[in-house]
């Protein structure tokens, strides 16, 4: 992984996906970014009902900062389709339709 540079490609991909996620989250009412992502983690405040609905759908993320702050992680395997699915489910949860 070191010699081929795969580690750097994988890290860059995860970081890019986190930037895409953060950009989309900024557009959703009721969601607040708790800081600008520097790497592959996005810290966001979500309404409790939306977080619960996402967990019920099988999404895994963890409380991290404050009462309703969560750590959302992207990895080398996070696809654009993954982001689209998560954001669609989050949007439905925010609208009470999930």
C-alpha positions as a Markdown table, in Angstrom:
| # | Residue | x | y | z |
|---|---|---|---|---|
| 1 | Unk | 0.0 | 0.0 | 0.0 |
| 2 | Unk | 2.8 | 2.4 | 0.7 |
| 3 | Unk | 4.9 | 1.7 | -2.4 |
| 4 | Unk | 1.9 | 1.9 | -4.7 |
| 5 | Unk | 0.5 | 5.0 | -3.1 |
| 6 | Unk | -2.9 | 3.2 | -2.5 |
| 7 | Unk | -3.0 | 4.6 | 1.0 |
| 8 | Unk | -2.9 | 8.1 | -0.3 |
| 9 | Unk | -5.5 | 7.5 | -3.0 |
| 10 | Unk | -7.8 | 5.8 | -0.5 |
| 11 | Unk | -7.4 | 8.7 | 2.0 |
| 12 | Unk | -8.0 | 11.3 | -0.7 |
| 13 | Unk | -11.2 | 9.5 | -1.8 |
| 14 | Unk | -12.5 | 9.4 | 1.8 |
| 15 | Unk | -11.7 | 13.0 | 2.3 |
| 16 | Unk | -13.4 | 14.0 | -1.0 |
| 17 | Unk | -16.6 | 12.1 | 0.0 |
| 18 | Unk | -16.6 | 13.9 | 3.3 |
| 19 | Unk | -16.5 | 17.2 | 1.5 |
| 20 | Unk | -19.4 | 16.2 | -0.7 |
| 21 | Unk | -21.4 | 15.0 | 2.3 |
| 22 | Unk | -20.8 | 18.3 | 4.1 |
| 23 | Unk | -21.8 | 20.4 | 1.1 |
| 24 | Unk | -25.1 | 18.5 | 0.9 |
| 25 | Unk | -25.7 | 18.7 | 4.6 |
| 26 | Unk | -25.3 | 22.5 | 4.5 |
| 27 | Unk | -28.4 | 22.6 | 2.3 |
| 28 | Unk | -30.7 | 20.7 | 4.6 |
| 29 | Unk | -32.9 | 22.6 | 7.0 |
| 30 | Unk | -32.5 | 21.4 | 10.6 |
| 31 | Unk | -28.9 | 20.2 | 10.0 |
| 32 | Unk | -26.0 | 22.2 | 11.3 |
| 33 | Unk | -22.3 | 21.4 | 10.6 |
| 34 | Unk | -20.3 | 21.6 | 13.8 |
| 35 | Unk | -17.1 | 22.4 | 11.9 |
| 36 | Unk | -15.6 | 22.2 | 8.5 |
| 37 | Unk | -14.4 | 18.7 | 7.6 |
| 38 | Unk | -10.6 | 18.5 | 7.5 |
| 39 | Unk | -10.4 | 14.8 | 6.7 |
| 40 | Unk | -13.0 | 12.0 | 6.3 |
| 41 | Unk | -15.2 | 12.9 | 9.3 |
| 42 | Unk | -18.2 | 15.2 | 9.2 |
| 43 | Unk | -19.6 | 16.4 | 12.5 |
| 44 | Unk | -23.2 | 17.5 | 12.3 |
| 45 | Unk | -26.0 | 18.3 | 14.6 |
| 46 | Unk | -29.2 | 16.4 | 13.6 |
| 47 | Unk | -32.7 | 16.6 | 15.1 |
| 48 | Unk | -33.2 | 13.7 | 17.4 |
| 49 | Unk | -36.1 | 12.2 | 15.5 |
| 50 | Unk | -34.2 | 12.3 | 12.3 |
| 51 | Unk | -31.2 | 10.5 | 13.9 |
| 52 | Unk | -33.5 | 7.9 | 15.4 |
| 53 | Unk | -35.2 | 7.3 | 12.0 |
| 54 | Unk | -31.8 | 6.9 | 10.3 |
| 55 | Unk | -30.6 | 4.4 | 12.9 |
| 56 | Unk | -33.9 | 2.5 | 12.4 |
| 57 | Unk | -33.0 | 2.3 | 8.7 |
| 58 | Unk | -29.7 | 0.7 | 9.5 |
| 59 | Unk | -27.4 | 3.7 | 9.2 |
| 60 | Unk | -24.5 | 3.6 | 11.7 |
| 61 | Unk | -23.1 | 6.8 | 13.1 |
| 62 | Unk | -22.3 | 7.9 | 16.6 |
| 63 | Unk | -23.1 | 10.7 | 19.1 |
| 64 | Unk | -20.0 | 12.7 | 19.5 |
| 65 | Unk | -20.3 | 16.4 | 20.3 |
| 66 | Unk | -23.0 | 17.7 | 22.6 |
| 67 | Unk | -26.5 | 16.3 | 23.0 |
| 68 | Unk | -27.4 | 16.0 | 19.3 |
| 69 | Unk | -24.0 | 16.2 | 17.5 |
| 70 | Unk | -22.9 | 13.1 | 15.5 |
| 71 | Unk | -19.8 | 11.9 | 13.8 |
| 72 | Unk | -20.4 | 10.8 | 10.2 |
| 73 | Unk | -17.5 | 9.0 | 8.6 |
| 74 | Unk | -16.6 | 8.4 | 5.0 |
| 75 | Unk | -14.1 | 5.7 | 3.9 |
| 76 | Unk | -12.2 | 4.6 | 0.9 |
| 77 | Unk | -15.3 | 2.5 | 0.0 |
| 78 | Unk | -17.9 | 5.3 | 0.3 |
| 79 | Unk | -19.5 | 5.7 | -3.1 |
| 80 | Unk | -21.6 | 8.6 | -4.5 |
| 81 | Unk | -24.5 | 6.2 | -4.4 |
| 82 | Unk | -24.0 | 5.7 | -0.6 |
| 83 | Unk | -24.1 | 9.5 | -0.1 |
| 84 | Unk | -27.2 | 9.8 | -2.3 |
| 85 | Unk | -29.0 | 7.0 | -0.3 |
| 86 | Unk | -28.0 | 8.5 | 3.1 |
| 87 | Unk | -29.0 | 12.0 | 2.1 |
| 88 | Unk | -32.3 | 10.8 | 0.7 |
| 89 | Unk | -33.1 | 8.9 | 3.9 |
| 90 | Unk | -32.0 | 11.9 | 6.0 |
| 91 | Unk | -34.2 | 14.2 | 3.9 |
| 92 | Unk | -37.2 | 11.8 | 4.4 |
| 93 | Unk | -36.4 | 11.7 | 8.1 |
| 94 | Unk | -36.3 | 15.5 | 8.4 |
| 95 | Unk | -39.7 | 15.7 | 6.6 |
| 96 | Unk | -41.2 | 13.0 | 8.8 |
| 97 | Unk | -41.7 | 10.6 | 5.9 |
| 98 | Unk | -39.2 | 7.9 | 6.9 |
